[in-house]
Amino acid sequence: MTKSAAIHSFEPPRRTLMGPGPSDIHPRVLAALARPIIGHLDPAFVEMMEELKSLLRLAFLTQNELTFPVSGPGSVGMETCFVNLVEPGDKVIVCVNGLFGTRMVDNVRRCRGEPIVIEDAWGEPVDPNKVEDALKHHPGVKVVAFVHAETSTGVVSDAKTLAEIAKRQGALTLVDAVTSLGGSELRVDDWGLDAVYSGSQKCLSCVPGLSPVTFSPLAVESVKKRKHPGQSWFMDLTLVLGYWSAGRRTYHHTAPINALYALHEALVLLAEEGVEQSWQRHRAMHERLKAGLERLGLDFLPAAPYRLPQLNAVRVPAGVDEAEVRRRLLTEYDLEIGAGMGQLAGKIWRIGLMGYGARTENVERCLSALAAVLGH
Ligand SMILES: *Cc1c(COP(=O)(O)O)cnc(C)c1O
């Protein structure tokens, strides 16, 4: 028998996570992960999943029947929305104002849809006027897709207005709410959003690997009316539906059982706090961080009205080695903040105040570490 003498159990370092996700996890959520596993067709598990679905409806502020966590990270939630709604030849308006918008364009192409790309600068919100113009110039657009909270730039777009415009022209909305869910105002039903996906590891402060999604009755109807089955077996909603319905639960795939306990607990925490109260807490922590950053002479990439409280995109001052600052924060203070991506690489830091991480002690820890590293 061969034994490996050198490799032992993995013990991760203790970090404070203040980047673009994953975010710090509440001890109650970590404890939920360690509970005993049961079968995924066990009646107790099915009951837990029913609670999970109603907790998700509360978080999304929706009555949508089809609301559940996809087994996979936010990116799988994104693909689930695209592969179900977009058929070959479908025209899809995609708003791009950061990295995640570019991924949406990719998704439309891979579904062999026709993307109509509307661009805004990285650091600016999606311009509703451009969307309105595009809808007028391209009759028969099926879907308008946009990112509500662009994590790559720290910008929030006006999902309510964008959805109103899309609705007026009879288009469905497909919305990335990975970073907004739980962290800033998101009202799926009031705003009339049709297909929305999120992630577990941002403002829900759960483990990565789950993607809550919700589909309006209109979106479900559109999926049912497809001419051809979608190219993905795993993400085909008409197949997954049976697995997620309590009444007719049959095997589809094995759910990530313990991760779902964790999501359930994270959502119980959100329900205990109140969804709107959680948005307010993120806002309050952002204000506190902003005041401190300004004292350090740092400013934000986005203009004030479009800043995400949960993802602070801060300009790197001239002459500062941004990677060295992040390295020192990590090694000397066990504090992780994010770097810029794509065209913003080297130009910004991304400081996350997400979920359990949106606390006074984290804001203060980050400000004092930054002050020390920047030599203030
Ligand atoms: C993080 C993120 C994603 C992708 O989520 P993963 O869980 O990393 O797959 C998608 N969109 C936005 C806006 C994100 O912030």
The ligand as a Gaussian input file, in Angstrom:
#p B3LYP/6-31G(d) Opt

LIG

0 1
 C      -19.401000      36.921000      -9.878000
 C      -20.284000      37.324000     -10.994000
 C      -20.707000      36.416000     -11.977000
 C      -20.219000      35.001000     -12.056000
 O      -20.483000      34.260000     -10.923000
 P      -19.617000      32.946000     -10.648000
 O      -20.239000      32.386000      -9.408000
 O      -18.212000      33.396000     -10.477000
 O      -19.757000      32.042000     -11.817000
 C      -21.573000      36.871000     -12.953000
 N      -21.986000      38.140000     -12.989000
 C      -21.598000      39.049000     -12.070000
 C      -22.096000      40.455000     -12.163000
 C      -20.723000      38.663000     -11.051000
 O      -20.327000      39.558000     -10.148000

